[in-house]
Amino acid sequence: MVDFNINNYVWVKLTKRGWAILEGRHDTLKSTFPSVGDFISPKEDSEGWSKWQLWVLMSTFDGFVGMGMQEPFETTIKIDVIQ
């Protein structure tokens, strides 16, 4: 077993559904607060992996992950283990 803090990082591959959720959240925020800047997408590496603090990932996609739901990111993730 390995201890893992939710402030540590994981890597995920967003799906089309994940991108749509991110853009929709931004559009909603911008409609409420027009001064919000343009959508800034998560940076992906050459293989499509993006880096997230685990708590941010959970917060961002809360309510969009579950059995039978169209997943916002692929179900295999990479965990950064800080030693």
PyMOL Python script that loads the backbone (N, CA, C, O; Angstrom):
from pymol import cmd

cmd.read_pdbstr("""\
ATOM      1  N   MET A   1       0.837  -1.171   0.000  1.00  0.00           N
ATOM      2  CA  MET A   1       0.000   0.000   0.000  1.00  0.00           C
ATOM      3  C   MET A   1       0.889   1.244   0.000  1.00  0.00           C
ATOM      4  O   MET A   1       1.970   1.244   0.589  1.00  0.00           O
ATOM      5  N   VAL A   2       0.425   2.299  -0.664  1.00  0.00           N
ATOM      6  CA  VAL A   2       1.171   3.550  -0.749  1.00  0.00           C
ATOM      7  C   VAL A   2       0.256   4.676  -0.289  1.00  0.00           C
ATOM      8  O   VAL A   2      -0.886   4.776  -0.739  1.00  0.00           O
ATOM      9  N   ASP A   3       0.754   5.520   0.603  1.00  0.00           N
ATOM     10  CA  ASP A   3      -0.015   6.701   0.994  1.00  0.00           C
ATOM     11  C   ASP A   3      -0.054   7.671  -0.176  1.00  0.00           C
ATOM     12  O   ASP A   3       0.945   7.861  -0.871  1.00  0.00           O
ATOM     13  N   PHE A   4      -1.211   8.283  -0.391  1.00  0.00           N
ATOM     14  CA  PHE A   4      -1.359   9.250  -1.479  1.00  0.00           C
ATOM     15  C   PHE A   4      -2.236  10.384  -0.990  1.00  0.00           C
ATOM     16  O   PHE A   4      -3.366  10.166  -0.554  1.00  0.00           O
ATOM     17  N   ASN A   5      -1.710  11.593  -1.064  1.00  0.00           N
ATOM     18  CA  ASN A   5      -2.428  12.780  -0.613  1.00  0.00           C
ATOM     19  C   ASN A   5      -3.245  13.337  -1.776  1.00  0.00           C
ATOM     20  O   ASN A   5      -2.757  13.379  -2.905  1.00  0.00           O
ATOM     21  N   ILE A   6      -4.469  13.761  -1.518  1.00  0.00           N
ATOM     22  CA  ILE A   6      -5.301  14.273  -2.614  1.00  0.00           C
ATOM     23  C   ILE A   6      -4.767  15.579  -3.196  1.00  0.00           C
ATOM     24  O   ILE A   6      -5.273  16.044  -4.218  1.00  0.00           O
ATOM     25  N   ASN A   7      -3.758  16.178  -2.571  1.00  0.00           N
ATOM     26  CA  ASN A   7      -3.084  17.342  -3.155  1.00  0.00           C
ATOM     27  C   ASN A   7      -2.028  16.931  -4.187  1.00  0.00           C
ATOM     28  O   ASN A   7      -1.536  17.772  -4.940  1.00  0.00           O
ATOM     29  N   ASN A   8      -1.681  15.642  -4.222  1.00  0.00           N
ATOM     30  CA  ASN A   8      -0.716  15.153  -5.198  1.00  0.00           C
ATOM     31  C   ASN A   8      -1.372  15.052  -6.569  1.00  0.00           C
ATOM     32  O   ASN A   8      -2.574  15.271  -6.715  1.00  0.00           O
ATOM     33  N   TYR A   9      -0.565  14.717  -7.569  1.00  0.00           N
ATOM     34  CA  TYR A   9      -1.024  14.773  -8.953  1.00  0.00           C
ATOM     35  C   TYR A   9      -1.337  13.411  -9.552  1.00  0.00           C
ATOM     36  O   TYR A   9      -0.724  12.398  -9.215  1.00  0.00           O
ATOM     37  N   VAL A  10      -2.306  13.426 -10.447  1.00  0.00           N
ATOM     38  CA  VAL A  10      -2.631  12.285 -11.291  1.00  0.00           C
ATOM     39  C   VAL A  10      -2.638  12.769 -12.731  1.00  0.00           C
ATOM     40  O   VAL A  10      -2.778  13.962 -12.997  1.00  0.00           O
ATOM     41  N   TRP A  11      -2.490  11.845 -13.641  1.00  0.00           N
ATOM     42  CA  TRP A  11      -2.532  12.131 -15.077  1.00  0.00           C
ATOM     43  C   TRP A  11      -3.712  11.387 -15.666  1.00  0.00           C
ATOM     44  O   TRP A  11      -3.898  10.202 -15.391  1.00  0.00           O
ATOM     45  N   VAL A  12      -4.509  12.065 -16.472  1.00  0.00           N
ATOM     46  CA  VAL A  12      -5.665  11.446 -17.118  1.00  0.00           C
ATOM     47  C   VAL A  12      -5.713  11.840 -18.584  1.00  0.00           C
ATOM     48  O   VAL A  12      -5.109  12.827 -19.003  1.00  0.00           O
ATOM     49  N   LYS A  13      -6.449  11.039 -19.357  1.00  0.00           N
ATOM     50  CA  LYS A  13      -6.732  11.375 -20.750  1.00  0.00           C
ATOM     51  C   LYS A  13      -8.203  11.766 -20.821  1.00  0.00           C
ATOM     52  O   LYS A  13      -9.087  10.927 -20.648  1.00  0.00           O
ATOM     53  N   LEU A  14      -8.455  13.042 -21.076  1.00  0.00           N
ATOM     54  CA  LEU A  14      -9.830  13.511 -21.169  1.00  0.00           C
ATOM     55  C   LEU A  14     -10.499  12.936 -22.409  1.00  0.00           C
ATOM     56  O   LEU A  14      -9.866  12.748 -23.447  1.00  0.00           O
ATOM     57  N   THR A  15     -11.793  12.660 -22.277  1.00  0.00           N
ATOM     58  CA  THR A  15     -12.598  12.214 -23.410  1.00  0.00           C
ATOM     59  C   THR A  15     -13.289  13.433 -24.026  1.00  0.00           C
ATOM     60  O   THR A  15     -13.185  14.541 -23.498  1.00  0.00           O
ATOM     61  N   LYS A  16     -13.987  13.229 -25.133  1.00  0.00           N
ATOM     62  CA  LYS A  16     -14.764  14.330 -25.724  1.00  0.00           C
ATOM     63  C   LYS A  16     -15.769  14.853 -24.714  1.00  0.00           C
ATOM     64  O   LYS A  16     -16.014  16.057 -24.647  1.00  0.00           O
ATOM     65  N   ARG A  17     -16.355  13.953 -23.922  1.00  0.00           N
ATOM     66  CA  ARG A  17     -17.310  14.359 -22.878  1.00  0.00           C
ATOM     67  C   ARG A  17     -16.612  15.247 -21.845  1.00  0.00           C
ATOM     68  O   ARG A  17     -17.190  16.238 -21.399  1.00  0.00           O
ATOM     69  N   GLY A  18     -15.400  14.914 -21.464  1.00  0.00           N
ATOM     70  CA  GLY A  18     -14.647  15.721 -20.503  1.00  0.00           C
ATOM     71  C   GLY A  18     -14.386  17.123 -21.019  1.00  0.00           C
ATOM     72  O   GLY A  18     -14.549  18.102 -20.291  1.00  0.00           O
ATOM     73  N   TRP A  19     -13.980  17.219 -22.284  1.00  0.00           N
ATOM     74  CA  TRP A  19     -13.741  18.534 -22.888  1.00  0.00           C
ATOM     75  C   TRP A  19     -15.030  19.348 -22.925  1.00  0.00           C
ATOM     76  O   TRP A  19     -15.015  20.549 -22.657  1.00  0.00           O
ATOM     77  N   ALA A  20     -16.141  18.699 -23.257  1.00  0.00           N
ATOM     78  CA  ALA A  20     -17.430  19.401 -23.308  1.00  0.00           C
ATOM     79  C   ALA A  20     -17.833  19.912 -21.927  1.00  0.00           C
ATOM     80  O   ALA A  20     -18.372  21.011 -21.802  1.00  0.00           O
ATOM     81  N   ILE A  21     -17.573  19.121 -20.899  1.00  0.00           N
ATOM     82  CA  ILE A  21     -17.883  19.545 -19.523  1.00  0.00           C
ATOM     83  C   ILE A  21     -17.040  20.767 -19.158  1.00  0.00           C
ATOM     84  O   ILE A  21     -17.568  21.746 -18.630  1.00  0.00           O
ATOM     85  N   LEU A  22     -15.739  20.719 -19.435  1.00  0.00           N
ATOM     86  CA  LEU A  22     -14.865  21.851 -19.105  1.00  0.00           C
ATOM     87  C   LEU A  22     -15.309  23.128 -19.821  1.00  0.00           C
ATOM     88  O   LEU A  22     -15.397  24.191 -19.207  1.00  0.00           O
ATOM     89  N   GLU A  23     -15.586  23.019 -21.109  1.00  0.00           N
ATOM     90  CA  GLU A  23     -16.007  24.195 -21.870  1.00  0.00           C
ATOM     91  C   GLU A  23     -17.359  24.704 -21.393  1.00  0.00           C
ATOM     92  O   GLU A  23     -17.573  25.914 -21.321  1.00  0.00           O
ATOM     93  N   GLY A  24     -18.273  23.795 -21.066  1.00  0.00           N
ATOM     94  CA  GLY A  24     -19.585  24.196 -20.547  1.00  0.00           C
ATOM     95  C   GLY A  24     -19.479  24.905 -19.208  1.00  0.00           C
ATOM     96  O   GLY A  24     -20.167  25.898 -18.973  1.00  0.00           O
ATOM     97  N   ARG A  25     -18.617  24.399 -18.326  1.00  0.00           N
ATOM     98  CA  ARG A  25     -18.408  25.057 -17.022  1.00  0.00           C
ATOM     99  C   ARG A  25     -17.862  26.465 -17.225  1.00  0.00           C
ATOM    100  O   ARG A  25     -18.274  27.401 -16.539  1.00  0.00           O
ATOM    101  N   HIS A  26     -16.925  26.615 -18.176  1.00  0.00           N
ATOM    102  CA  HIS A  26     -16.373  27.932 -18.457  1.00  0.00           C
ATOM    103  C   HIS A  26     -17.445  28.867 -19.014  1.00  0.00           C
ATOM    104  O   HIS A  26     -17.539  30.020 -18.592  1.00  0.00           O
ATOM    105  N   ASP A  27     -18.253  28.381 -19.958  1.00  0.00           N
ATOM    106  CA  ASP A  27     -19.308  29.204 -20.557  1.00  0.00           C
ATOM    107  C   ASP A  27     -20.311  29.670 -19.506  1.00  0.00           C
ATOM    108  O   ASP A  27     -20.762  30.816 -19.534  1.00  0.00           O
ATOM    109  N   THR A  28     -20.655  28.781 -18.585  1.00  0.00           N
ATOM    110  CA  THR A  28     -21.576  29.145 -17.502  1.00  0.00           C
ATOM    111  C   THR A  28     -20.968  30.223 -16.617  1.00  0.00           C
ATOM    112  O   THR A  28     -21.637  31.194 -16.266  1.00  0.00           O
ATOM    113  N   LEU A  29     -19.707  30.054 -16.259  1.00  0.00           N
ATOM    114  CA  LEU A  29     -19.021  31.037 -15.430  1.00  0.00           C
ATOM    115  C   LEU A  29     -18.945  32.384 -16.143  1.00  0.00           C
ATOM    116  O   LEU A  29     -19.182  33.429 -15.537  1.00  0.00           O
ATOM    117  N   LYS A  30     -18.612  32.352 -17.434  1.00  0.00           N
ATOM    118  CA  LYS A  30     -18.480  33.587 -18.210  1.00  0.00           C
ATOM    119  C   LYS A  30     -19.819  34.298 -18.372  1.00  0.00           C
ATOM    120  O   LYS A  30     -19.859  35.528 -18.411  1.00  0.00           O
ATOM    121  N   SER A  31     -20.917  33.548 -18.467  1.00  0.00           N
ATOM    122  CA  SER A  31     -22.227  34.194 -18.597  1.00  0.00           C
ATOM    123  C   SER A  31     -22.625  34.898 -17.297  1.00  0.00           C
ATOM    124  O   SER A  31     -23.356  35.889 -17.320  1.00  0.00           O
ATOM    125  N   THR A  32     -22.144  34.384 -16.178  1.00  0.00           N
ATOM    126  CA  THR A  32     -22.418  35.016 -14.881  1.00  0.00           C
ATOM    127  C   THR A  32     -21.452  36.161 -14.608  1.00  0.00           C
ATOM    128  O   THR A  32     -21.834  37.195 -14.061  1.00  0.00           O
ATOM    129  N   PHE A  33     -20.201  35.963 -14.994  1.00  0.00           N
ATOM    130  CA  PHE A  33     -19.147  36.953 -14.769  1.00  0.00           C
ATOM    131  C   PHE A  33     -18.472  37.257 -16.108  1.00  0.00           C
ATOM    132  O   PHE A  33     -17.474  36.621 -16.447  1.00  0.00           O
ATOM    133  N   PRO A  34     -18.995  38.212 -16.870  1.00  0.00           N
ATOM    134  CA  PRO A  34     -18.477  38.492 -18.217  1.00  0.00           C
ATOM    135  C   PRO A  34     -16.988  38.832 -18.279  1.00  0.00           C
ATOM    136  O   PRO A  34     -16.375  38.696 -19.338  1.00  0.00           O
ATOM    137  N   SER A  35     -16.402  39.265 -17.182  1.00  0.00           N
ATOM    138  CA  SER A  35     -14.988  39.630 -17.214  1.00  0.00           C
ATOM    139  C   SER A  35     -14.060  38.418 -17.196  1.00  0.00           C
ATOM    140  O   SER A  35     -12.845  38.565 -17.332  1.00  0.00           O
ATOM    141  N   VAL A  36     -14.625  37.222 -17.028  1.00  0.00           N
ATOM    142  CA  VAL A  36     -13.803  36.009 -17.048  1.00  0.00           C
ATOM    143  C   VAL A  36     -13.155  35.886 -18.422  1.00  0.00           C
ATOM    144  O   VAL A  36     -13.806  36.108 -19.442  1.00  0.00           O
ATOM    145  N   GLY A  37     -11.897  35.539 -18.446  1.00  0.00           N
ATOM    146  CA  GLY A  37     -11.154  35.438 -19.707  1.00  0.00           C
ATOM    147  C   GLY A  37     -11.586  34.258 -20.557  1.00  0.00           C
ATOM    148  O   GLY A  37     -12.550  33.558 -20.246  1.00  0.00           O
ATOM    149  N   ASP A  38     -10.852  34.057 -21.632  1.00  0.00           N
ATOM    150  CA  ASP A  38     -11.127  32.959 -22.546  1.00  0.00           C
ATOM    151  C   ASP A  38     -10.838  31.617 -21.878  1.00  0.00           C
ATOM    152  O   ASP A  38     -10.084  31.539 -20.908  1.00  0.00           O
ATOM    153  N   PHE A  39     -11.447  30.574 -22.412  1.00  0.00           N
ATOM    154  CA  PHE A  39     -11.230  29.216 -21.933  1.00  0.00           C
ATOM    155  C   PHE A  39      -9.767  28.842 -22.118  1.00  0.00           C
ATOM    156  O   PHE A  39      -9.215  29.008 -23.205  1.00  0.00           O
ATOM    157  N   ILE A  40      -9.143  28.341 -21.069  1.00  0.00           N
ATOM    158  CA  ILE A  40      -7.767  27.858 -21.133  1.00  0.00           C
ATOM    159  C   ILE A  40      -7.817  26.354 -20.893  1.00  0.00           C
ATOM    160  O   ILE A  40      -8.188  25.895 -19.812  1.00  0.00           O
ATOM    161  N   SER A  41      -7.447  25.613 -21.895  1.00  0.00           N
ATOM    162  CA  SER A  41      -7.536  24.157 -21.792  1.00  0.00           C
ATOM    163  C   SER A  41      -6.355  23.599 -21.007  1.00  0.00           C
ATOM    164  O   SER A  41      -5.271  24.181 -20.997  1.00  0.00           O
ATOM    165  N   PRO A  42      -6.578  22.465 -20.351  1.00  0.00           N
ATOM    166  CA  PRO A  42      -5.459  21.806 -19.673  1.00  0.00           C
ATOM    167  C   PRO A  42      -4.388  21.426 -20.692  1.00  0.00           C
ATOM    168  O   PRO A  42      -4.701  21.032 -21.815  1.00  0.00           O
ATOM    169  N   LYS A  43      -3.139  21.547 -20.298  1.00  0.00           N
ATOM    170  CA  LYS A  43      -2.039  21.169 -21.189  1.00  0.00           C
ATOM    171  C   LYS A  43      -1.938  19.652 -21.237  1.00  0.00           C
ATOM    172  O   LYS A  43      -1.978  18.974 -20.210  1.00  0.00           O
ATOM    173  N   GLU A  44      -1.806  19.137 -22.451  1.00  0.00           N
ATOM    174  CA  GLU A  44      -1.651  17.704 -22.646  1.00  0.00           C
ATOM    175  C   GLU A  44      -0.245  17.410 -23.159  1.00  0.00           C
ATOM    176  O   GLU A  44       0.351  18.216 -23.873  1.00  0.00           O
ATOM    177  N   ASP A  45       0.271  16.245 -22.783  1.00  0.00           N
ATOM    178  CA  ASP A  45       1.553  15.839 -23.348  1.00  0.00           C
ATOM    179  C   ASP A  45       1.315  15.245 -24.738  1.00  0.00           C
ATOM    180  O   ASP A  45       0.185  15.247 -25.227  1.00  0.00           O
ATOM    181  N   SER A  46       2.349  14.750 -25.360  1.00  0.00           N
ATOM    182  CA  SER A  46       2.243  14.256 -26.737  1.00  0.00           C
ATOM    183  C   SER A  46       1.331  13.036 -26.866  1.00  0.00           C
ATOM    184  O   SER A  46       0.908  12.696 -27.970  1.00  0.00           O
ATOM    185  N   GLU A  47       1.027  12.376 -25.747  1.00  0.00           N
ATOM    186  CA  GLU A  47       0.156  11.201 -25.780  1.00  0.00           C
ATOM    187  C   GLU A  47      -1.261  11.513 -25.300  1.00  0.00           C
ATOM    188  O   GLU A  47      -2.096  10.613 -25.209  1.00  0.00           O
ATOM    189  N   GLY A  48      -1.536  12.784 -24.991  1.00  0.00           N
ATOM    190  CA  GLY A  48      -2.885  13.172 -24.580  1.00  0.00           C
ATOM    191  C   GLY A  48      -3.153  13.149 -23.085  1.00  0.00           C
ATOM    192  O   GLY A  48      -4.302  13.296 -22.668  1.00  0.00           O
ATOM    193  N   TRP A  49      -2.122  12.969 -22.269  1.00  0.00           N
ATOM    194  CA  TRP A  49      -2.282  12.961 -20.813  1.00  0.00           C
ATOM    195  C   TRP A  49      -2.226  14.391 -20.276  1.00  0.00           C
ATOM    196  O   TRP A  49      -1.387  15.183 -20.707  1.00  0.00           O
ATOM    197  N   SER A  50      -3.106  14.721 -19.348  1.00  0.00           N
ATOM    198  CA  SER A  50      -3.061  16.023 -18.676  1.00  0.00           C
ATOM    199  C   SER A  50      -2.922  15.799 -17.170  1.00  0.00           C
ATOM    200  O   SER A  50      -3.419  14.813 -16.626  1.00  0.00           O
ATOM    201  N   LYS A  51      -2.243  16.724 -16.516  1.00  0.00           N
ATOM    202  CA  LYS A  51      -1.876  16.597 -15.098  1.00  0.00           C
ATOM    203  C   LYS A  51      -2.847  17.389 -14.231  1.00  0.00           C
ATOM    204  O   LYS A  51      -3.112  18.560 -14.502  1.00  0.00           O
ATOM    205  N   TRP A  52      -3.378  16.751 -13.186  1.00  0.00           N
ATOM    206  CA  TRP A  52      -4.354  17.363 -12.283  1.00  0.00           C
ATOM    207  C   TRP A  52      -4.025  17.013 -10.840  1.00  0.00           C
ATOM    208  O   TRP A  52      -3.595  15.896 -10.554  1.00  0.00           O
ATOM    209  N   GLN A  53      -4.223  17.964  -9.928  1.00  0.00           N
ATOM    210  CA  GLN A  53      -4.239  17.575  -8.522  1.00  0.00           C
ATOM    211  C   GLN A  53      -5.496  16.724  -8.365  1.00  0.00           C
ATOM    212  O   GLN A  53      -6.538  17.044  -8.939  1.00  0.00           O
ATOM    213  N   LEU A  54      -5.406  15.647  -7.595  1.00  0.00           N
ATOM    214  CA  LEU A  54      -6.545  14.736  -7.489  1.00  0.00           C
ATOM    215  C   LEU A  54      -7.805  15.447  -7.014  1.00  0.00           C
ATOM    216  O   LEU A  54      -8.887  15.193  -7.544  1.00  0.00           O
ATOM    217  N   TRP A  55      -7.688  16.338  -6.022  1.00  0.00           N
ATOM    218  CA  TRP A  55      -8.891  17.003  -5.509  1.00  0.00           C
ATOM    219  C   TRP A  55      -9.515  17.903  -6.565  1.00  0.00           C
ATOM    220  O   TRP A  55     -10.737  18.043  -6.605  1.00  0.00           O
ATOM    221  N   VAL A  56      -8.699  18.521  -7.426  1.00  0.00           N
ATOM    222  CA  VAL A  56      -9.219  19.378  -8.493  1.00  0.00           C
ATOM    223  C   VAL A  56      -9.964  18.522  -9.519  1.00  0.00           C
ATOM    224  O   VAL A  56     -11.042  18.899  -9.977  1.00  0.00           O
ATOM    225  N   LEU A  57      -9.398  17.383  -9.875  1.00  0.00           N
ATOM    226  CA  LEU A  57     -10.058  16.472 -10.811  1.00  0.00           C
ATOM    227  C   LEU A  57     -11.411  16.034 -10.262  1.00  0.00           C
ATOM    228  O   LEU A  57     -12.411  16.052 -10.981  1.00  0.00           O
ATOM    229  N   MET A  58     -11.445  15.640  -8.988  1.00  0.00           N
ATOM    230  CA  MET A  58     -12.696  15.190  -8.367  1.00  0.00           C
ATOM    231  C   MET A  58     -13.721  16.319  -8.322  1.00  0.00           C
ATOM    232  O   MET A  58     -14.899  16.101  -8.603  1.00  0.00           O
ATOM    233  N   SER A  59     -13.282  17.506  -7.974  1.00  0.00           N
ATOM    234  CA  SER A  59     -14.180  18.654  -7.886  1.00  0.00           C
ATOM    235  C   SER A  59     -14.719  19.054  -9.259  1.00  0.00           C
ATOM    236  O   SER A  59     -15.905  19.352  -9.406  1.00  0.00           O
ATOM    237  N   THR A  60     -13.846  19.057 -10.253  1.00  0.00           N
ATOM    238  CA  THR A  60     -14.216  19.471 -11.598  1.00  0.00           C
ATOM    239  C   THR A  60     -15.254  18.548 -12.209  1.00  0.00           C
ATOM    240  O   THR A  60     -16.185  19.012 -12.867  1.00  0.00           O
ATOM    241  N   PHE A  61     -15.104  17.248 -12.000  1.00  0.00           N
ATOM    242  CA  PHE A  61     -15.990  16.287 -12.650  1.00  0.00           C
ATOM    243  C   PHE A  61     -16.979  15.633 -11.680  1.00  0.00           C
ATOM    244  O   PHE A  61     -17.550  14.585 -11.981  1.00  0.00           O
ATOM    245  N   ASP A  62     -17.175  16.259 -10.515  1.00  0.00           N
ATOM    246  CA  ASP A  62     -18.154  15.784  -9.549  1.00  0.00           C
ATOM    247  C   ASP A  62     -19.530  15.701 -10.215  1.00  0.00           C
ATOM    248  O   ASP A  62     -19.976  16.657 -10.848  1.00  0.00           O
ATOM    249  N   GLY A  63     -20.184  14.577 -10.072  1.00  0.00           N
ATOM    250  CA  GLY A  63     -21.505  14.393 -10.658  1.00  0.00           C
ATOM    251  C   GLY A  63     -21.471  13.873 -12.092  1.00  0.00           C
ATOM    252  O   GLY A  63     -22.518  13.572 -12.666  1.00  0.00           O
ATOM    253  N   PHE A  64     -20.276  13.765 -12.675  1.00  0.00           N
ATOM    254  CA  PHE A  64     -20.147  13.292 -14.055  1.00  0.00           C
ATOM    255  C   PHE A  64     -19.448  11.934 -14.143  1.00  0.00           C
ATOM    256  O   PHE A  64     -19.223  11.427 -15.242  1.00  0.00           O
ATOM    257  N   VAL A  65     -19.106  11.344 -13.002  1.00  0.00           N
ATOM    258  CA  VAL A  65     -18.425  10.056 -12.988  1.00  0.00           C
ATOM    259  C   VAL A  65     -19.280   9.071 -12.216  1.00  0.00           C
ATOM    260  O   VAL A  65     -19.662   9.334 -11.076  1.00  0.00           O
ATOM    261  N   GLY A  66     -19.579   7.945 -12.826  1.00  0.00           N
ATOM    262  CA  GLY A  66     -20.367   6.928 -12.149  1.00  0.00           C
ATOM    263  C   GLY A  66     -20.724   5.801 -13.097  1.00  0.00           C
ATOM    264  O   GLY A  66     -20.525   5.903 -14.308  1.00  0.00           O
ATOM    265  N   MET A  67     -21.248   4.735 -12.538  1.00  0.00           N
ATOM    266  CA  MET A  67     -21.633   3.569 -13.336  1.00  0.00           C
ATOM    267  C   MET A  67     -22.652   3.965 -14.390  1.00  0.00           C
ATOM    268  O   MET A  67     -23.647   4.628 -14.097  1.00  0.00           O
ATOM    269  N   GLY A  68     -22.391   3.554 -15.603  1.00  0.00           N
ATOM    270  CA  GLY A  68     -23.324   3.794 -16.691  1.00  0.00           C
ATOM    271  C   GLY A  68     -23.278   5.196 -17.271  1.00  0.00           C
ATOM    272  O   GLY A  68     -24.036   5.507 -18.190  1.00  0.00           O
ATOM    273  N   MET A  69     -22.408   6.045 -16.754  1.00  0.00           N
ATOM    274  CA  MET A  69     -22.304   7.414 -17.263  1.00  0.00           C
ATOM    275  C   MET A  69     -21.204   7.491 -18.311  1.00  0.00           C
ATOM    276  O   MET A  69     -20.253   6.709 -18.289  1.00  0.00           O
ATOM    277  N   GLN A  70     -21.343   8.434 -19.219  1.00  0.00           N
ATOM    278  CA  GLN A  70     -20.301   8.671 -20.212  1.00  0.00           C
ATOM    279  C   GLN A  70     -19.142   9.362 -19.491  1.00  0.00           C
ATOM    280  O   GLN A  70     -19.285  10.495 -19.032  1.00  0.00           O
ATOM    281  N   GLU A  71     -18.020   8.698 -19.393  1.00  0.00           N
ATOM    282  CA  GLU A  71     -16.907   9.177 -18.579  1.00  0.00           C
ATOM    283  C   GLU A  71     -16.224  10.407 -19.178  1.00  0.00           C
ATOM    284  O   GLU A  71     -16.063  10.501 -20.395  1.00  0.00           O
ATOM    285  N   PRO A  72     -15.819  11.362 -18.308  1.00  0.00           N
ATOM    286  CA  PRO A  72     -15.117  12.550 -18.779  1.00  0.00           C
ATOM    287  C   PRO A  72     -13.630  12.308 -19.036  1.00  0.00           C
ATOM    288  O   PRO A  72     -12.972  13.118 -19.688  1.00  0.00           O
ATOM    289  N   PHE A  73     -13.105  11.202 -18.530  1.00  0.00           N
ATOM    290  CA  PHE A  73     -11.710  10.836 -18.792  1.00  0.00           C
ATOM    291  C   PHE A  73     -11.625   9.321 -18.807  1.00  0.00           C
ATOM    292  O   PHE A  73     -12.453   8.629 -18.216  1.00  0.00           O
ATOM    293  N   GLU A  74     -10.607   8.820 -19.494  1.00  0.00           N
ATOM    294  CA  GLU A  74     -10.436   7.375 -19.575  1.00  0.00           C
ATOM    295  C   GLU A  74     -10.264   6.792 -18.177  1.00  0.00           C
ATOM    296  O   GLU A  74      -9.782   7.474 -17.272  1.00  0.00           O
ATOM    297  N   THR A  75     -10.653   5.545 -18.000  1.00  0.00           N
ATOM    298  CA  THR A  75     -10.667   4.963 -16.661  1.00  0.00           C
ATOM    299  C   THR A  75      -9.294   4.555 -16.132  1.00  0.00           C
ATOM    300  O   THR A  75      -9.149   4.304 -14.936  1.00  0.00           O
ATOM    301  N   THR A  76      -8.297   4.485 -16.991  1.00  0.00           N
ATOM    302  CA  THR A  76      -6.927   4.255 -16.526  1.00  0.00           C
ATOM    303  C   THR A  76      -6.287   5.604 -16.272  1.00  0.00           C
ATOM    304  O   THR A  76      -6.292   6.480 -17.136  1.00  0.00           O
ATOM    305  N   ILE A  77      -5.729   5.765 -15.065  1.00  0.00           N
ATOM    306  CA  ILE A  77      -5.042   7.013 -14.736  1.00  0.00           C
ATOM    307  C   ILE A  77      -3.616   6.677 -14.285  1.00  0.00           C
ATOM    308  O   ILE A  77      -3.319   5.543 -13.909  1.00  0.00           O
ATOM    309  N   LYS A  78      -2.757   7.673 -14.332  1.00  0.00           N
ATOM    310  CA  LYS A  78      -1.388   7.533 -13.829  1.00  0.00           C
ATOM    311  C   LYS A  78      -1.309   8.355 -12.550  1.00  0.00           C
ATOM    312  O   LYS A  78      -1.829   9.469 -12.481  1.00  0.00           O
ATOM    313  N   ILE A  79      -0.656   7.796 -11.544  1.00  0.00           N
ATOM    314  CA  ILE A  79      -0.523   8.472 -10.260  1.00  0.00           C
ATOM    315  C   ILE A  79       0.923   8.873 -10.058  1.00  0.00           C
ATOM    316  O   ILE A  79       1.829   8.045 -10.149  1.00  0.00           O
ATOM    317  N   ASP A  80       1.135  10.176  -9.776  1.00  0.00           N
ATOM    318  CA  ASP A  80       2.472  10.657  -9.423  1.00  0.00           C
ATOM    319  C   ASP A  80       2.719  10.322  -7.959  1.00  0.00           C
ATOM    320  O   ASP A  80       2.011  10.808  -7.077  1.00  0.00           O
ATOM    321  N   VAL A  81       3.709   9.502  -7.705  1.00  0.00           N
ATOM    322  CA  VAL A  81       4.057   9.170  -6.331  1.00  0.00           C
ATOM    323  C   VAL A  81       5.310   9.965  -5.995  1.00  0.00           C
ATOM    324  O   VAL A  81       6.384   9.727  -6.547  1.00  0.00           O
ATOM    325  N   ILE A  82       5.150  10.913  -5.078  1.00  0.00           N
ATOM    326  CA  ILE A  82       6.273  11.766  -4.657  1.00  0.00           C
ATOM    327  C   ILE A  82       7.013  11.050  -3.533  1.00  0.00           C
ATOM    328  O   ILE A  82       6.416  10.635  -2.539  1.00  0.00           O
ATOM    329  N   GLN A  83       8.320  10.914  -3.711  1.00  0.00           N
ATOM    330  CA  GLN A  83       9.102  10.224  -2.689  1.00  0.00           C
ATOM    331  C   GLN A  83      10.047  11.172  -2.011  1.00  0.00           C
ATOM    332  O   GLN A  83      10.791  10.769  -1.118  1.00  0.00           O
TER     333      GLN A  83
END
""", "prot")
cmd.dss("prot")
cmd.show_as("cartoon", "prot")
cmd.util.cbc("prot")
cmd.orient("prot")
